[in-house]
Amino acid sequence: MKHPFKLTLFTFFLLQLLYPQSGEVMGTLIDGDFQDPVPFANIIVKGTTVGTTSDYDGNYKLALEEGTYSIVFSYLGYETVEVSDVVVNSKEPTQLNITMESSAEGLEEVIISVSIKQNTERSVLGIQKRAVNLLDGISSETFKKMGAGDVASAIKTVPGVSVQGGKYVYVRGLGDRYTKSILNGMDIPGLDPDRNTIQLDIFPTNIIDNLLVHKSASADLPADFTGGIVDIVTKDFPNSKEHSFSIGGSYNPDMHFNNDYLNYKGSPTDFLGFDNGSRSLPINAQQYIPNTYEYSPLLTAITKKFNPTLSAMREKSGMDYSMGFTTGNQYHLGESDNRIGFFGSVSYKSKTTYYEGAENNFYRRNPDPSIFQLETDRTQKGDLGKHNVLLSGLLGTSFKTERSKYKLNMLHIQNGESSAGYFQQSLNFSDFVNFSKDNLEYTQRAISNLQLSGTHNSEDATWTTEWALSPTLSKIQDKDIRTTSFRVEDGVYSIPQNNQPKRIWRDLEEVNTVAKLDFTKKYMFLNKDAKLKFGAYGAYKNRDFGILNFELENNGQTTHFNGIADNILLEENLWTVDNNKGTYIDPDISISEPANTYRAKQQNMAAYVSNEFKIGNQLRTILGIRVENFTTRYTGEDNRDPNDPRKVIYNNEKIIDKLDVFPTANLIYALNEAINLRGSYALSTARPSFKEASIAKIYDPLSNNTFIGNIDLNPTYIDNYDFRIEWFGESAEMMALSSFYKKFTDPIELTYFESSSDNFTPKNLGDAEVIGLEFEVRKNLGFITPTLSNFSFNLNTSIIKSAQTFGESERNLRELGLREGERLGKTRELQGQSPFLINAGLHYKGVENGIETGLNYNVQGKTLQVVGNGFVPDVYTMPFHLLNFNFSKKFGNNGEQRISLKVENLLDEELISEYESYKAQNKTFSKRNPGRTFSLGYSITF
């Protein structure tokens, strides 16, 4: 590897010597009123004949020799803009994004002179300033400043945003069901389709232009979000040929090169994110399995077909590494201005984690109300190793004509995650009984998405038509989950009769198709520009889900297997006709339970209309209404005997059928050019997922929990009120103070099943309210002294108060479990709602030396994770203080190469969830220690 790598670098350096030492000015022209691109505008270097025009998307590029210039931007109907002191150098392109204001009718031409500020964060702030709804965002420049390699790492700087598990975004502290993620404006399901958001660590930052977080609704946006919509905007094709390559590695002393790491033998293709078939079900799903009293050799033959590996094995762990490559170019077609371009990206990540002393415990209250301390129900502590592989590819092409643009994007994500754990358990039956447990799992996920879209302008540019179609195929398979427990008494290991070794296969396939059609008409209202927007939207989802369960029984086996799980399926320990003893597949428990196989469909048909106009010169008003007809159909049955009159069977029956009207209103009052006052109202919804609105029973062998669906769930409805005052300064500076209020009707929450603390179920648990404040500031420190002009800081914080009214059944259960002296109020916190969020950063950017460095801090307050039921206490996620350091250095003739160093979790914090109960010591529900991670990366653009 060493010499080929040096040869590759030498080739890159040789290519650089051939590049001309000239510079470029590039950017985008944006309409100041509507934030639309300004196409075909004239861009001229003052005093010369050198110039160009903006393209269909308002983008332009000028090739100029090094020097200082004045550039003039003009277009009919807009005020001419002249930018002076534009410095061009060969080190990096000069970014110059221009907002063009409509010219007043009947006035002479107006020339506005401004000075260039080389900071692409200003473009996102420009979008934020002119946006119809309340919006926050970050640009690709911010990604570099943070040293973020993926979207999940970058988005944490957005006000009110936190990331759970390093993957899933929460906005304003609200849980996943109240946040929605879209890709280029279109719905896309995630690797976990039961979540409303896609995991953000699958998107490398080098393919992203910006991230926009919509916090208030408008009629053209889907109604099923409350906290926010995260719009991931990928790059269009570049203005010229561009390639980039990146490679990186991460080392965690607690996890990597550890001889105690746990793994098991998988398949040769695991490193590519998929299993080669070695974990596939070894028999037909309809295979008849005989009982032992039939004395059939078929039972032995079937048992032998199952993979005999049941033990987690110790081996040395590797470190994390990643690679990525992007490429793009554009071409003119003939002598016309028609252009075609492409953009492609491939990325690969391999991540190894090892948690020593990981815990999953269960506690409950004593039936005696005078006893305050929690009693142990079950404890589990041990070691857990995971290997996660993520392979993704994006290929896009665009075709632009004078008035139309067509785009086709194809995305595929392949993910494979294997885990192996070994735990010691203690269960409180009438007395404590000790167990050892081996747990082996493999999950294979694949998403294939296609986006086809078009935009068309009329000849006078007053009409715009936009359409898009996006089908997605998701496949998720849990392949041969293996859980083996031994009862341990006086050093003797035996298979417990009530906890036999389990083998589980789960298959989910989902087709998701989204289409939308939008029309925009620009017109004059009260002698001012106005815009009417209307359109239609349709979404269709179809899911097939099934679980196959198998258990291993032992019939009078004399050996106790010495506590080694692999010994259970040794040849000499199998049941045979000759000895009628040993291990075999239990036919009475195996194969599929009816409740664990279902088919479901969701359909959402929507139409909307929105009108934007001005009252006076300062008040923008955007009023809209959206109508959605949402239905869910379900096919499945419960586990009762077919002859039982209580048996429930669903055959493509509608379980949800709602026709809803969602009004929206957004008001923006411009106090002056730099300060906006905003107010908005919207009605939104949160709908149950397929899994939640079902009668499925899904067992998690790692935690020993069972999820039980609730087919009677109703959608949640939320009234949203937002207010903000925002100030925009120079050099990407801004300050904003926001407040919001949300009223929830029938919120869906995860709670313990009433008859068992091992079972969880979603319920509509009474109404709720959320009120909050947000503050954000981004400031350059040059105001203190000019020597600090390369330093900047950002701070945003959210303070949120939630109140959930107890439902009748929850109140009754909680009252039964009250301790002496304990009083039950009328409300509690909303599940998943964080009471506060803090994001802060201090950054340095050296223009001459190419160095960027910074410290970034993030914390989320104590959050209700699982709702208790009286005798089982509430579970809270404890605050996790995350402090990261990053350093990067650009080098090369044009700064096209970059080396970066990052240290994550400098404070060495642990991820902990705890039970909390009146006058009782907190007890651990779950614990993981992520340790510190040191990352080194290299990238080059050529």
Solvent accessible surface area in square Angstrom, and as a share of the most:
residue,aa,sasa,rsa
1,M,201,0.90
2,K,136,0.58
3,H,135,0.60
4,P,83,0.52
5,F,86,0.36
6,K,114,0.48
7,L,118,0.59
8,T,61,0.36
9,L,39,0.19
10,F,128,0.53
11,T,59,0.34
12,F,24,0.10
13,F,82,0.34
14,L,91,0.45
15,L,72,0.36
16,Q,3,0.01
17,L,127,0.63
18,L,136,0.68
19,Y,81,0.31
20,P,105,0.66
21,Q,101,0.45
22,S,37,0.24
23,G,4,0.04
24,E,51,0.23
25,V,0,0.00
26,M,35,0.16
27,G,9,0.09
28,T,33,0.19
29,L,0,0.00
30,I,30,0.15
31,D,6,0.03
32,G,0,0.00
33,D,21,0.11
34,F,20,0.08
35,Q,35,0.16
36,D,42,0.22
37,P,59,0.37
38,V,1,0.01
39,P,22,0.14
40,F,63,0.26
41,A,0,0.00
42,N,72,0.37
43,I,0,0.00
44,I,72,0.37
45,V,2,0.01
46,K,114,0.48
47,G,84,0.81
48,T,64,0.37
49,T,139,0.81
50,V,67,0.39
51,G,35,0.33
52,T,43,0.25
53,T,72,0.42
54,S,2,0.01
55,D,8,0.04
56,Y,13,0.05
57,D,27,0.14
58,G,0,0.00
59,N,39,0.20
60,Y,5,0.02
61,K,55,0.23
62,L,6,0.03
63,A,75,0.58
64,L,13,0.07
65,E,115,0.52
66,E,94,0.42
67,G,31,0.30
68,T,87,0.50
69,Y,53,0.20
70,S,28,0.18
71,I,0,0.00
72,V,33,0.19
73,F,0,0.00
74,S,32,0.21
75,Y,76,0.29
76,L,169,0.84
77,G,43,0.41
78,Y,39,0.15
79,E,32,0.15
80,T,8,0.05
81,V,9,0.05
82,E,23,0.10
83,V,0,0.00
84,S,31,0.20
85,D,83,0.43
86,V,0,0.00
87,V,66,0.38
88,V,3,0.02
89,N,44,0.23
90,S,19,0.12
91,K,106,0.45
92,E,72,0.32
93,P,61,0.39
94,T,1,0.01
95,Q,56,0.25
96,L,10,0.05
97,N,53,0.27
98,I,11,0.05
99,T,56,0.33
100,M,0,0.00
101,E,45,0.20
102,S,40,0.26
103,S,47,0.31
104,A,54,0.42
105,E,160,0.72
106,G,81,0.78
107,L,120,0.60
108,E,151,0.68
109,E,127,0.57
110,V,60,0.35
111,I,97,0.49
112,I,66,0.33
113,S,77,0.50
114,V,65,0.37
115,S,64,0.41
116,I,21,0.11
117,K,84,0.36
118,Q,85,0.38
119,N,38,0.19
120,T,31,0.18
121,E,13,0.06
122,R,89,0.33
123,S,37,0.24
124,V,2,0.01
125,L,10,0.05
126,G,20,0.19
127,I,43,0.22
128,Q,0,0.00
129,K,35,0.15
130,R,44,0.16
131,A,10,0.08
132,V,40,0.23
133,N,7,0.03
134,L,5,0.02
135,L,5,0.03
136,D,0,0.00
137,G,0,0.00
138,I,6,0.03
139,S,5,0.04
140,S,35,0.23
141,E,26,0.12
142,T,10,0.06
143,F,5,0.02
144,K,107,0.45
145,K,30,0.13
146,M,12,0.05
147,G,25,0.24
148,A,8,0.06
149,G,50,0.48
150,D,21,0.11
151,V,0,0.00
152,A,4,0.03
153,S,25,0.16
154,A,0,0.00
155,I,0,0.00
156,K,35,0.15
157,T,20,0.12
158,V,0,0.00
159,P,4,0.02
160,G,0,0.00
161,V,0,0.00
162,S,2,0.01
163,V,24,0.14
164,Q,50,0.22
165,G,73,0.70
166,G,47,0.46
167,K,52,0.22
168,Y,22,0.09
169,V,0,0.00
170,Y,32,0.12
171,V,0,0.00
172,R,0,0.00
173,G,0,0.00
174,L,1,0.00
175,G,9,0.09
176,D,19,0.10
177,R,53,0.19
178,Y,6,0.02
179,T,0,0.00
180,K,13,0.06
181,S,3,0.02
182,I,5,0.02
183,L,5,0.02
184,N,43,0.22
185,G,26,0.25
186,M,6,0.03
187,D,21,0.11
188,I,9,0.05
189,P,15,0.09
190,G,1,0.01
191,L,0,0.00
192,D,47,0.24
193,P,18,0.11
194,D,38,0.20
195,R,81,0.30
196,N,46,0.24
197,T,2,0.01
198,I,0,0.00
199,Q,8,0.03
200,L,0,0.00
201,D,27,0.14
202,I,3,0.02
203,F,4,0.02
204,P,16,0.10
205,T,17,0.10
206,N,47,0.24
207,I,5,0.02
208,I,0,0.00
209,D,58,0.30
210,N,22,0.11
211,L,0,0.00
212,L,20,0.10
213,V,0,0.00
214,H,23,0.10
215,K,2,0.01
216,S,6,0.04
217,A,12,0.09
218,S,10,0.07
219,A,1,0.01
220,D,51,0.27
221,L,24,0.12
222,P,16,0.10
223,A,7,0.05
224,D,27,0.14
225,F,6,0.02
226,T,3,0.02
227,G,0,0.00
228,G,0,0.00
229,I,0,0.00
230,V,0,0.00
231,D,16,0.08
232,I,0,0.00
233,V,40,0.23
234,T,7,0.04
235,K,64,0.27
236,D,33,0.17
237,F,17,0.07
238,P,29,0.18
239,N,46,0.23
240,S,52,0.33
241,K,131,0.56
242,E,77,0.34
243,H,39,0.18
244,S,19,0.12
245,F,58,0.24
246,S,33,0.21
247,I,63,0.32
248,G,18,0.18
249,G,19,0.18
250,S,19,0.12
251,Y,82,0.31
252,N,3,0.01
253,P,69,0.43
254,D,63,0.33
255,M,9,0.04
256,H,5,0.02
257,F,108,0.45
258,N,33,0.17
259,N,103,0.53
260,D,73,0.38
261,Y,9,0.03
262,L,2,0.01
263,N,38,0.19
264,Y,7,0.03
265,K,159,0.67
266,G,26,0.25
267,S,12,0.08
268,P,106,0.67
269,T,30,0.18
270,D,29,0.15
271,F,113,0.47
272,L,59,0.29
273,G,0,0.00
274,F,73,0.30
275,D,11,0.06
276,N,79,0.41
277,G,36,0.35
278,S,59,0.38
279,R,4,0.02
280,S,52,0.34
281,L,42,0.21
282,P,46,0.29
283,I,15,0.08
284,N,95,0.49
285,A,32,0.25
286,Q,152,0.68
287,Q,55,0.24
288,Y,134,0.51
289,I,13,0.07
290,P,1,0.01
291,N,32,0.17
292,T,25,0.14
293,Y,158,0.60
294,E,71,0.32
295,Y,114,0.43
296,S,26,0.17
297,P,97,0.61
298,L,71,0.35
299,L,1,0.00
300,T,16,0.10
301,A,46,0.36
302,I,2,0.01
303,T,2,0.01
304,K,104,0.44
305,K,114,0.49
306,F,4,0.02
307,N,48,0.25
308,P,75,0.47
309,T,33,0.19
310,L,1,0.01
311,S,20,0.13
312,A,17,0.13
313,M,88,0.39
314,R,110,0.40
315,E,61,0.27
316,K,125,0.53
317,S,3,0.02
318,G,38,0.37
319,M,70,0.31
320,D,15,0.08
321,Y,99,0.38
322,S,37,0.24
323,M,83,0.37
324,G,7,0.07
325,F,80,0.33
326,T,9,0.05
327,T,28,0.16
328,G,1,0.01
329,N,20,0.10
330,Q,24,0.11
331,Y,110,0.42
332,H,115,0.51
333,L,76,0.38
334,G,72,0.69
335,E,186,0.83
336,S,57,0.37
337,D,79,0.41
338,N,42,0.22
339,R,26,0.09
340,I,65,0.33
341,G,2,0.02
342,F,62,0.26
343,F,19,0.08
344,G,7,0.07
345,S,8,0.05
346,V,84,0.48
347,S,12,0.08
348,Y,26,0.10
349,K,50,0.21
350,S,5,0.03
351,K,106,0.45
352,T,10,0.06
353,T,18,0.10
354,Y,3,0.01
355,Y,34,0.13
356,E,120,0.54
357,G,21,0.20
358,A,2,0.01
359,E,25,0.11
360,N,18,0.09
361,N,5,0.03
362,F,5,0.02
363,Y,25,0.10
364,R,76,0.28
365,R,22,0.08
366,N,21,0.11
367,P,107,0.67
368,D,61,0.32
369,P,59,0.37
370,S,50,0.32
371,I,71,0.36
372,F,53,0.22
373,Q,90,0.40
374,L,13,0.06
375,E,64,0.29
376,T,32,0.18
377,D,33,0.17
378,R,13,0.05
379,T,37,0.21
380,Q,3,0.01
381,K,113,0.48
382,G,12,0.12
383,D,22,0.11
384,L,2,0.01
385,G,1,0.01
386,K,58,0.25
387,H,49,0.22
388,N,25,0.13
389,V,1,0.01
390,L,13,0.06
391,L,54,0.27
392,S,12,0.08
393,G,25,0.24
394,L,14,0.07
395,L,91,0.45
396,G,7,0.07
397,T,50,0.29
398,S,4,0.03
399,F,62,0.26
400,K,6,0.02
401,T,34,0.20
402,E,96,0.43
403,R,87,0.32
404,S,18,0.11
405,K,21,0.09
406,Y,84,0.32
407,K,47,0.20
408,L,48,0.24
409,N,20,0.10
410,M,77,0.34
411,L,11,0.05
412,H,75,0.34
413,I,1,0.00
414,Q,21,0.09
415,N,1,0.01
416,G,3,0.03
417,E,34,0.15
418,S,14,0.09
419,S,11,0.07
420,A,1,0.01
421,G,0,0.00
422,Y,63,0.24
423,F,1,0.00
424,Q,96,0.43
425,Q,6,0.02
426,S,24,0.15
427,L,29,0.14
428,N,56,0.28
429,F,98,0.41
430,S,122,0.79
431,D,98,0.51
432,F,105,0.44
433,V,17,0.10
434,N,83,0.42
435,F,3,0.01
436,S,2,0.01
437,K,1,0.00
438,D,7,0.04
439,N,0,0.00
440,L,0,0.00
441,E,31,0.14
442,Y,3,0.01
443,T,17,0.10
444,Q,29,0.13
445,R,45,0.17
446,A,20,0.16
447,I,1,0.00
448,S,48,0.31
449,N,6,0.03
450,L,62,0.31
451,Q,14,0.06
452,L,66,0.33
453,S,33,0.21
454,G,3,0.03
455,T,33,0.19
456,H,48,0.22
457,N,36,0.19
458,S,36,0.23
459,E,143,0.64
460,D,98,0.51
461,A,50,0.39
462,T,38,0.22
463,W,102,0.36
464,T,26,0.15
465,T,36,0.21
466,E,64,0.29
467,W,75,0.26
468,A,11,0.09
469,L,73,0.36
470,S,1,0.01
471,P,48,0.30
472,T,4,0.03
473,L,68,0.34
474,S,0,0.00
475,K,89,0.38
476,I,24,0.12
477,Q,53,0.24
478,D,20,0.10
479,K,18,0.08
480,D,4,0.02
481,I,2,0.01
482,R,2,0.01
483,T,8,0.05
484,T,1,0.00
485,S,3,0.02
486,F,1,0.00
487,R,78,0.28
488,V,36,0.20
489,E,89,0.40
490,D,148,0.77
491,G,61,0.59
492,V,71,0.41
493,Y,61,0.23
494,S,37,0.24
495,I,18,0.09
496,P,7,0.04
497,Q,128,0.57
498,N,114,0.59
499,N,35,0.18
500,Q,12,0.05
501,P,1,0.00
502,K,38,0.16
503,R,1,0.00
504,I,5,0.03
505,W,12,0.04
506,R,32,0.12
507,D,66,0.34
508,L,16,0.08
509,E,80,0.36
510,E,2,0.01
511,V,61,0.35
512,N,4,0.02
513,T,44,0.26
514,V,1,0.01
515,A,41,0.31
516,K,62,0.26
517,L,69,0.34
518,D,12,0.06
519,F,58,0.24
520,T,14,0.08
521,K,54,0.23
522,K,57,0.24
523,Y,69,0.26
524,M,112,0.50
525,F,81,0.34
526,L,112,0.56
527,N,133,0.68
528,K,50,0.21
529,D,49,0.26
530,A,0,0.00
531,K,24,0.10
532,L,57,0.28
533,K,48,0.20
534,F,67,0.28
535,G,12,0.11
536,A,49,0.38
537,Y,22,0.08
538,G,15,0.14
539,A,13,0.10
540,Y,81,0.31
541,K,63,0.27
542,N,48,0.25
543,R,2,0.01
544,D,69,0.36
545,F,19,0.08
546,G,18,0.17
547,I,3,0.02
548,L,31,0.15
549,N,30,0.15
550,F,1,0.00
551,E,23,0.10
552,L,0,0.00
553,E,27,0.12
554,N,26,0.13
555,N,48,0.25
556,G,49,0.47
557,Q,36,0.16
558,T,115,0.67
559,T,50,0.29
560,H,83,0.37
561,F,6,0.03
562,N,117,0.60
563,G,13,0.13
564,I,87,0.44
565,A,1,0.01
566,D,48,0.25
567,N,27,0.14
568,I,0,0.00
569,L,13,0.07
570,L,73,0.36
571,E,115,0.51
572,E,128,0.58
573,N,13,0.06
574,L,7,0.04
575,W,1,0.00
576,T,43,0.25
577,V,57,0.33
578,D,142,0.73
579,N,78,0.40
580,N,50,0.26
581,K,97,0.41
582,G,0,0.00
583,T,1,0.01
584,Y,22,0.08
585,I,0,0.00
586,D,10,0.05
587,P,29,0.18
588,D,112,0.58
589,I,82,0.42
590,S,14,0.09
591,I,42,0.21
592,S,44,0.28
593,E,72,0.32
594,P,57,0.36
595,A,3,0.02
596,N,6,0.03
597,T,66,0.38
598,Y,4,0.02
599,R,131,0.48
600,A,2,0.02
601,K,72,0.31
602,Q,21,0.09
603,Q,81,0.36
604,N,14,0.07
605,M,99,0.44
606,A,9,0.07
607,A,52,0.40
608,Y,15,0.06
609,V,65,0.38
610,S,13,0.08
611,N,42,0.22
612,E,10,0.05
613,F,28,0.12
614,K,50,0.21
615,I,89,0.45
616,G,41,0.39
617,N,123,0.63
618,Q,75,0.33
619,L,45,0.22
620,R,23,0.09
621,T,7,0.04
622,I,6,0.03
623,L,85,0.42
624,G,14,0.13
625,I,73,0.37
626,R,5,0.02
627,V,57,0.33
628,E,1,0.00
629,N,58,0.30
630,F,9,0.04
631,T,16,0.09
632,T,1,0.01
633,R,84,0.31
634,Y,2,0.01
635,T,25,0.15
636,G,11,0.10
637,E,57,0.25
638,D,21,0.11
639,N,59,0.30
640,R,96,0.35
641,D,82,0.43
642,P,111,0.70
643,N,138,0.71
644,D,31,0.16
645,P,133,0.84
646,R,161,0.59
647,K,32,0.14
648,V,58,0.33
649,I,105,0.53
650,Y,39,0.15
651,N,110,0.57
652,N,61,0.32
653,E,78,0.35
654,K,96,0.41
655,I,38,0.19
656,I,8,0.04
657,D,79,0.41
658,K,71,0.30
659,L,127,0.63
660,D,23,0.12
661,V,74,0.43
662,F,3,0.01
663,P,52,0.33
664,T,12,0.07
665,A,29,0.23
666,N,4,0.02
667,L,79,0.39
668,I,5,0.02
669,Y,83,0.31
670,A,32,0.25
671,L,79,0.39
672,N,81,0.41
673,E,119,0.53
674,A,28,0.22
675,I,43,0.22
676,N,10,0.05
677,L,70,0.35
678,R,17,0.06
679,G,17,0.17
680,S,16,0.10
681,Y,56,0.21
682,A,4,0.03
683,L,38,0.19
684,S,2,0.01
685,T,2,0.01
686,A,3,0.02
687,R,36,0.13
688,P,3,0.02
689,S,22,0.14
690,F,8,0.03
691,K,53,0.22
692,E,21,0.09
693,A,3,0.03
694,S,0,0.00
695,I,32,0.16
696,A,0,0.00
697,K,84,0.36
698,I,25,0.13
699,Y,51,0.19
700,D,57,0.29
701,P,0,0.00
702,L,28,0.14
703,S,14,0.09
704,N,29,0.15
705,N,21,0.11
706,T,27,0.16
707,F,32,0.13
708,I,25,0.13
709,G,10,0.09
710,N,36,0.18
711,I,19,0.10
712,D,115,0.59
713,L,3,0.02
714,N,72,0.37
715,P,4,0.02
716,T,0,0.00
717,Y,51,0.20
718,I,0,0.00
719,D,41,0.21
720,N,10,0.05
721,Y,85,0.32
722,D,2,0.01
723,F,114,0.48
724,R,10,0.04
725,I,73,0.37
726,E,1,0.01
727,W,84,0.30
728,F,20,0.08
729,G,24,0.23
730,E,104,0.47
731,S,41,0.26
732,A,9,0.07
733,E,23,0.10
734,M,0,0.00
735,M,85,0.38
736,A,5,0.04
737,L,89,0.44
738,S,4,0.02
739,S,35,0.23
740,F,3,0.01
741,Y,67,0.25
742,K,0,0.00
743,K,81,0.34
744,F,0,0.00
745,T,58,0.34
746,D,49,0.26
747,P,0,0.00
748,I,2,0.01
749,E,2,0.01
750,L,55,0.28
751,T,9,0.05
752,Y,1,0.01
753,F,68,0.29
754,E,88,0.39
755,S,96,0.62
756,S,37,0.24
757,S,10,0.06
758,D,45,0.23
759,N,30,0.15
760,F,13,0.05
761,T,4,0.02
762,P,1,0.01
763,K,42,0.18
764,N,41,0.21
765,L,6,0.03
766,G,19,0.18
767,D,58,0.30
768,A,2,0.02
769,E,73,0.33
770,V,0,0.00
771,I,98,0.50
772,G,5,0.05
773,L,95,0.47
774,E,5,0.02
775,F,67,0.28
776,E,8,0.03
777,V,13,0.08
778,R,28,0.10
779,K,49,0.21
780,N,37,0.19
781,L,26,0.13
782,G,22,0.21
783,F,134,0.56
784,I,107,0.54
785,T,45,0.26
786,P,113,0.71
787,T,114,0.66
788,L,53,0.26
789,S,56,0.36
790,N,59,0.30
791,F,66,0.28
792,S,28,0.18
793,F,62,0.26
794,N,23,0.12
795,L,61,0.30
796,N,2,0.01
797,T,34,0.20
798,S,0,0.00
799,I,110,0.56
800,I,7,0.04
801,K,138,0.59
802,S,10,0.06
803,A,30,0.23
804,Q,0,0.00
805,T,64,0.37
806,F,19,0.08
807,G,16,0.15
808,E,143,0.64
809,S,50,0.32
810,E,9,0.04
811,R,71,0.26
812,N,75,0.39
813,L,40,0.20
814,R,30,0.11
815,E,82,0.37
816,L,124,0.62
817,G,0,0.00
818,L,42,0.21
819,R,6,0.02
820,E,99,0.44
821,G,49,0.47
822,E,27,0.12
823,R,199,0.72
824,L,44,0.22
825,G,45,0.43
826,K,162,0.69
827,T,65,0.38
828,R,22,0.08
829,E,67,0.30
830,L,1,0.00
831,Q,29,0.13
832,G,13,0.12
833,Q,5,0.02
834,S,0,0.00
835,P,52,0.33
836,F,70,0.29
837,L,1,0.01
838,I,55,0.28
839,N,3,0.02
840,A,30,0.24
841,G,7,0.07
842,L,87,0.43
843,H,5,0.02
844,Y,40,0.15
845,K,69,0.29
846,G,5,0.05
847,V,107,0.61
848,E,143,0.64
849,N,62,0.32
850,G,9,0.09
851,I,44,0.22
852,E,8,0.03
853,T,32,0.19
854,G,5,0.05
855,L,75,0.37
856,N,17,0.09
857,Y,58,0.22
858,N,20,0.10
859,V,1,0.01
860,Q,23,0.10
861,G,2,0.02
862,K,74,0.31
863,T,9,0.05
864,L,1,0.01
865,Q,67,0.30
866,V,7,0.04
867,V,0,0.00
868,G,1,0.01
869,N,14,0.07
870,G,5,0.05
871,F,63,0.26
872,V,4,0.02
873,P,7,0.04
874,D,18,0.09
875,V,0,0.00
876,Y,19,0.07
877,T,48,0.28
878,M,38,0.17
879,P,45,0.28
880,F,43,0.18
881,H,66,0.29
882,L,26,0.13
883,L,39,0.20
884,N,13,0.07
885,F,63,0.26
886,N,2,0.01
887,F,69,0.29
888,S,2,0.01
889,K,65,0.28
890,K,46,0.19
891,F,75,0.31
892,G,36,0.35
893,N,77,0.40
894,N,35,0.18
895,G,24,0.23
896,E,27,0.12
897,Q,1,0.01
898,R,38,0.14
899,I,70,0.36
900,S,35,0.23
901,L,71,0.35
902,K,27,0.11
903,V,14,0.08
904,E,57,0.26
905,N,6,0.03
906,L,56,0.28
907,L,87,0.43
908,D,55,0.29
909,E,47,0.21
910,E,66,0.30
911,L,77,0.38
912,I,40,0.20
913,S,8,0.05
914,E,34,0.15
915,Y,0,0.00
916,E,48,0.21
917,S,16,0.10
918,Y,68,0.26
919,K,135,0.57
920,A,17,0.13
921,Q,125,0.55
922,N,60,0.31
923,K,56,0.24
924,T,27,0.16
925,F,16,0.07
926,S,21,0.14
927,K,54,0.23
928,R,42,0.15
929,N,47,0.24
930,P,26,0.16
931,G,2,0.02
932,R,94,0.34
933,T,24,0.14
934,F,83,0.35
935,S,23,0.15
936,L,105,0.52
937,G,16,0.16
938,Y,32,0.12
939,S,36,0.23
940,I,1,0.01
941,T,55,0.32
942,F,52,0.22
